[in-house]
Amino acid sequence: MATATPMRPPAQPARTPVPGSTTATGPGTSRRRRGLGRRLGLRSRRRIGLDDRNVLLLYVLTRAGIWTTAYCTRWLFAGDRKARDVPPALSSWGQWDWWHYLHIAQEGYFPGGAGPWTDGWDNREAFFPGFPLVLRAVHVVIPEWTVAGLLISFVSGAVAVLALARIARLHLPAADSALGQRAVLFFLLSPCAVFLAAGYTESLFLALALPAWLAARRRNWPLAGILACLATGVRVSGLFLAAAIAVHFVVATDLRKQWRSIPWIALPALPAALYTWFLHAHTGDWMAWNHAQERGWYRNFHAPWEAWQNTWKAAFAHTQSTGYAVMFQAELVTMAVGLLLLGVLLRRRRWPEAVYIGLSLWALGTSYWYTSIPRATLLWWPMWVLLAAWSLRRPWVKSAYVCVVAPLSTVLAVTFLSGRWAG
């Protein structure tokens, strides 16, 4: 039986593409589309999905590990060893600096006229307003404050690890996804990684700072300036990031052609200036932020060698309890690691990253003694990228890191979650 020939629509006359029309097709249009995709940091859908899913899977698995640790800690380290009931599920996360952010979000900085002139003042003005503002906004949807803080850190952490993986791929394109996943692995298993899960500022800051640096590497100066501006509203470290972006701008561009982008590079200074003005309006003190740091955390200026000596005495002169002594020992080790990282960056002439790390070390290393330097390593993204690249050349580095550092991370997580954190 004969088969009827399927009917086809009549041939359409060829249309000549109009220059500049969105319907124009051809090799030139394909190149333009690919160029736009590169400027926006896009790849093929399959490639984005594969790399990002692997990174996010690693992130979710480590979050599950931290939450499991928090659950077990509540049972194993109750305040009363004879207790038959465990503390509430969220009690492990409502500790230490979290209370400052919570009080700022609930009450503001100077509730009822209280301030540095009030007895028992908690020096809350030492904390920048970015995280409390986001916390208050999320609280509108999530009534439980602690859950809102944990949600902010969880979402922000996912953005941060994706950005870190892409920064690593730019560092060594040949390694591609392997380097990105390795950098994220080292980052998520770092000793102070528990702070990425808590309602603290590290995750939110990195969710803004790392995309800002990624945008700067791609010479998208408006986006880099806006994100760095938001990061500065979260932590003063945003100013160090802004300095690194400014150095990269000078090194990577022709200032005579890119002078219009200079205001974007200067934009991150705005939040710090506005916050300083706000504190002065309420306290009459232009240095109110710095004075709060001095009162609460002994961050009054000392020469670097004096800070090292004071920290060394606190670590080894038996003047502190054992818990504080070991934390001061960790501060010394971390400072040494930071100086080594700075030396590597300078040797490789990676000037922007060296400026960022150098300013961080100067800020942390010129107080009475070292405080919170191990936590600050979470913000040192060049370290995680360089460590990942080193591990690709020397496979034993990954094994040593996992065997030595990962257990230490667990110990510090238990210490923090159990309320026994000494620093």
C-alpha positions in Angstrom: 0.0 0.0 0.0 1.4 3.3 -1.0 2.3 5.7 1.8 1.3 9.3 1.4 4.1 11.8 1.3 3.9 13.9 4.4 2.9 17.5 3.7 5.5 20.1 4.3 5.0 23.8 4.8 5.9 25.9 1.9 9.5 27.2 1.9 9.8 30.6 3.5 11.8 33.2 1.7 15.2 33.9 3.2 15.3 37.0 5.4 18.3 39.2 5.5 19.3 39.8 9.1 19.0 43.5 10.1 22.3 44.7 11.7 21.8 45.0 15.4 18.5 43.0 15.3 17.9 40.5 18.1 16.7 38.0 15.4 20.0 38.0 13.5 21.8 34.7 13.4 25.0 33.4 12.1 28.6 33.1 13.2 28.9 36.7 14.3 25.8 36.3 16.6 27.1 33.1 18.1 30.4 34.8 18.9 28.6 37.7 20.5 26.5 35.3 22.6 29.5 33.4 23.7 31.3 36.6 24.5 28.3 37.8 26.6 28.3 34.4 28.4 32.0 34.7 29.2 31.5 38.3 30.6 28.7 37.0 32.8 30.7 34.0 34.0 28.4 31.5 32.3 29.3 28.2 30.8 27.2 25.5 29.2 24.3 24.3 31.3 25.7 20.8 31.6 29.1 22.0 32.7 27.7 24.4 35.3 25.4 21.7 36.6 28.1 19.1 37.0 30.7 21.3 38.8 28.2 23.1 41.0 26.3 20.0 42.0 29.5 18.4 43.2 30.5 21.4 45.2 27.0 21.8 46.7 26.9 18.1 47.5 30.1 18.4 49.4 28.7 21.5 51.2 25.5 19.7 52.2 27.4 16.6 53.4 29.7 18.7 55.6 26.6 20.6 57.0 25.0 17.3 57.9 28.2 16.3 59.7 28.2 19.5 61.7 24.5 19.2 62.6 25.1 15.6 63.6 28.0 16.8 65.8 25.8 19.4 67.4 23.1 16.8 68.1 25.6 14.4 69.8 27.3 17.2 71.7 24.0 18.1 73.4 23.8 14.5 74.7 27.4 13.9 75.6 28.3 17.2 77.1 25.3 18.3 79.2 26.0 20.9 81.9 24.9 18.4 84.6 26.6 15.0 84.1 23.6 13.3 85.9 21.0 15.1 83.8 18.3 13.0 82.1 17.1 15.7 79.8 19.2 17.3 77.1 19.2 21.1 76.3 16.9 22.4 73.6 18.0 21.6 70.0 19.0 25.2 69.2 20.9 25.8 72.4 24.2 24.8 70.9 24.0 27.6 68.4 22.9 30.4 70.6 26.3 31.3 72.2 29.1 33.8 72.2 29.0 36.5 69.6 25.5 35.4 68.5 24.1 37.3 71.4 25.5 40.6 70.2 24.0 40.2 66.8 20.7 39.1 68.3 20.5 42.1 70.6 21.4 44.5 67.9 18.7 43.0 65.6 16.1 43.1 68.4 16.9 46.4 70.2 19.3 48.4 68.0 22.6 49.7 69.1 21.6 52.1 71.9 18.3 50.9 73.4 16.7 53.2 75.9 19.6 55.6 75.8 22.1 53.0 77.0 25.6 53.1 75.7 29.3 53.0 76.6 28.5 55.3 79.5 26.3 52.6 81.0 27.6 50.1 83.6 27.8 46.6 82.2 27.7 47.8 78.6 28.3 44.9 76.1 30.2 47.0 73.5 27.9 46.0 70.7 28.9 48.9 68.6 32.1 46.8 67.8 29.9 44.8 65.4 29.0 46.2 61.9 25.3 46.4 61.2 25.1 44.2 58.0 24.4 40.9 59.6 21.9 42.2 62.2 20.0 44.0 59.5 19.7 40.8 57.4 18.8 38.9 60.5 16.0 41.3 61.3 14.7 41.0 57.7 14.7 37.2 57.7 13.0 37.2 61.1 9.9 38.7 59.4 9.5 35.3 57.7 11.2 33.0 60.2 9.9 33.9 63.7 12.6 31.9 65.6 15.7 34.1 65.7 18.2 31.3 66.0 16.7 29.5 63.0 16.8 32.7 61.0 20.5 33.1 61.8 21.3 29.5 60.9 19.3 29.9 57.6 21.3 33.0 56.7 24.6 31.2 57.2 23.4 28.1 55.4 22.3 29.9 52.2 25.3 32.3 52.3 27.7 29.4 52.7 26.3 27.8 49.6 26.9 30.9 47.6 30.4 31.3 49.1 31.6 27.8 48.2 30.4 28.1 44.6 32.3 31.4 44.3 35.4 29.9 45.9 35.4 27.0 43.4 35.1 29.4 40.5 38.0 31.5 41.8 40.1 28.4 42.1 39.3 27.5 38.5 40.5 30.9 37.4 43.7 30.3 39.3 44.6 27.1 37.4 42.2 26.6 34.4 43.8 23.4 33.4 42.8 21.7 36.6 39.2 23.0 36.2 36.7 21.4 38.5 39.3 19.3 40.4 41.0 22.4 41.8 37.7 24.1 42.7 36.4 21.0 44.5 39.7 20.5 46.3 39.7 24.2 47.5 36.2 23.8 48.8 37.0 20.6 50.6 39.9 22.1 52.4 37.9 25.2 53.3 34.9 23.2 54.7 37.2 20.9 56.7 39.2 23.8 58.2 39.6 23.9 62.0 37.1 26.8 62.4 34.6 25.7 59.8 31.9 25.4 62.5 31.6 29.2 62.4 30.3 28.9 58.8 27.3 27.0 60.1 26.6 29.2 63.2 24.7 32.5 63.1 27.9 34.5 62.6 29.1 36.9 60.0 31.7 34.7 58.2 29.3 33.0 55.7 27.4 36.2 54.8 30.6 38.1 54.4 32.1 35.5 52.1 28.9 35.2 50.1 29.5 38.9 49.2 33.3 39.1 49.2 34.1 36.1 47.0 31.7 37.0 44.2 33.1 40.6 44.5 36.6 39.3 43.9 35.3 37.0 41.1 33.7 40.1 39.4 37.0 42.0 39.8 38.9 39.2 38.2 36.5 39.5 35.3 36.9 43.3 35.3 33.2 43.9 36.1 34.0 46.9 38.3 30.5 48.0 39.0 29.5 44.6 40.3 32.7 44.2 42.2 32.2 47.6 43.9 28.6 47.0 44.9 29.3 43.6 46.3 32.4 44.8 48.2 30.3 47.7 49.5 27.8 45.2 50.9 30.6 43.1 52.4 32.0 46.1 54.2 28.6 46.6 55.8 29.0 43.1 57.3 32.7 43.1 58.5 35.4 45.7 58.5 37.4 43.1 56.5 35.5 44.5 53.5 37.9 47.4 53.5 40.8 45.0 53.1 38.9 43.4 50.2 38.3 46.9 48.7 42.0 47.6 48.9 42.8 44.4 47.0 40.2 45.2 44.3 41.8 48.7 44.0 45.2 47.2 43.5 43.9 44.8 41.0 42.2 47.6 39.2 45.5 49.6 38.9 47.5 46.5 37.8 45.0 45.0 35.4 43.5 48.1 33.6 44.6 51.2 31.7 43.6 54.0 34.0 43.3 56.4 31.1 40.5 54.3 29.6 38.9 53.0 32.8 38.8 56.2 34.9 35.0 56.2 34.9 35.1 53.0 37.0 37.1 54.7 39.8 33.9 55.6 41.8 32.9 52.0 41.8 36.3 51.1 43.3 35.8 53.7 46.0 32.2 52.7 46.8 33.1 50.1 49.6 34.4 52.9 51.8 30.8 54.2 52.1 29.4 51.8 54.7 32.3 52.3 57.1 31.9 56.1 56.7 28.2 56.0 57.4 28.6 53.7 60.3 31.3 55.9 61.8 28.9 58.9 61.4 26.1 57.0 63.0 28.1 56.1 66.1 29.4 59.7 66.4 25.9 61.0 66.3 24.9 58.8 69.2 28.2 58.8 71.3 30.0 62.0 70.2 33.0 59.8 69.5 34.4 59.5 66.0 36.5 56.5 67.2 33.6 54.8 68.9 34.0 51.5 67.0 37.7 51.3 67.8 37.1 52.1 71.4 34.5 49.4 71.7 37.1 46.9 70.3 39.6 48.1 72.9 37.2 47.8 75.8 35.8 44.4 74.9 38.6 42.6 73.3 41.9 44.3 74.2 42.4 45.5 70.6 44.2 48.7 71.6 47.2 49.3 69.4 50.6 47.6 70.2 53.6 47.1 68.0 53.6 43.7 66.2 56.5 42.3 68.3 54.7 43.4 71.5 51.6 41.5 70.4 53.6 38.4 69.7 55.4 38.6 73.1 52.1 39.1 75.0 50.5 36.2 73.1 53.5 34.0 73.7 53.4 34.7 77.5 49.7 33.9 77.6 50.3 30.6 75.7 53.3 29.3 77.6 54.0 31.2 80.8 51.2 29.4 82.8 49.4 32.7 83.4 46.2 31.4 81.8 43.9 28.4 82.3 44.7 25.5 80.1 41.8 26.2 77.8 42.9 29.7 77.1 46.5 28.8 76.9 45.9 26.3 74.1 43.8 28.9 72.2 46.7 31.4 72.4 49.0 28.7 71.1 46.6 28.3 68.2 46.7 32.0 67.6 50.5 31.9 67.3 50.5 29.0 64.9 47.9 30.7 62.8 49.8 34.0 62.7 52.9 32.0 61.5 50.8 30.4 58.7 49.4 33.8 57.7 52.9 35.2 57.4 54.0 32.2 55.3 51.0 32.8 53.1 51.9 36.4 52.7 55.4 35.5 51.8 54.2 33.1 49.1 51.9 35.7 47.6 54.6 38.3 47.5 57.1 35.8 45.9 54.5 35.0 43.2 53.8 38.7 42.7 50.1 38.3 43.4 49.9 41.8 44.7 46.1 42.2 45.3 45.9 39.0 47.3 49.0 40.0 49.2 47.5 43.4 50.1 44.3 41.7 51.4 46.2 39.2 53.6 48.8 41.8 54.7 46.1 44.2 55.9 44.3 41.4 57.7 47.5 40.3 59.5 48.3 43.9 60.4 44.8 44.4 61.9 44.9 41.2 63.8 48.6 41.4 64.8 48.7 44.9 66.3 46.5 44.5 69.4 47.5 43.6 72.9 47.5 40.0 72.0 46.2 37.9 69.2 42.5 37.3 69.1 40.3 35.3 66.6 43.1 34.8 64.0 42.1 31.1 63.5 38.6 32.3 62.7 40.0 34.8 60.3 41.5 32.0 58.2 38.0 31.3 56.9 38.3 34.7 55.0 41.7 34.0 53.5 40.5 32.5 50.2 44.0 32.7 48.6 45.2 30.1 51.1 42.6 27.6 50.2 43.3 28.0 46.5 47.0 27.7 46.9 46.7 24.7 49.2 44.4 23.0 46.7 46.8 23.7 43.8 49.7 22.3 46.0 47.7 19.2 46.7 47.2 18.5 43.0 51.0 18.5 42.6 51.6 16.6 45.8 48.8 14.1 46.5 50.1 13.4 50.0 49.0 16.9 51.0 45.3 16.0 50.8 45.8 12.9 52.8 47.8 14.7 55.5 45.2 17.5 55.7 42.3 15.1 56.0 44.1 12.9 58.6 45.4 15.8 60.8 43.2 18.9 60.3 39.8 17.3 59.9 39.9 15.6 63.4 41.0 19.0 64.8 38.0 20.6 63.2 35.7 18.1 64.9 37.4 18.8 68.3 36.9 22.5 67.9 33.4 22.1 66.7 32.5 20.1 69.9 34.3 22.7 72.0 32.3 25.5 70.5 28.9 23.7 70.5 29.3 22.5 74.1 29.9 26.0 75.3 33.5 25.4 76.4 35.1 27.7 73.8 37.9 29.5 75.4 38.7 32.2 72.8 
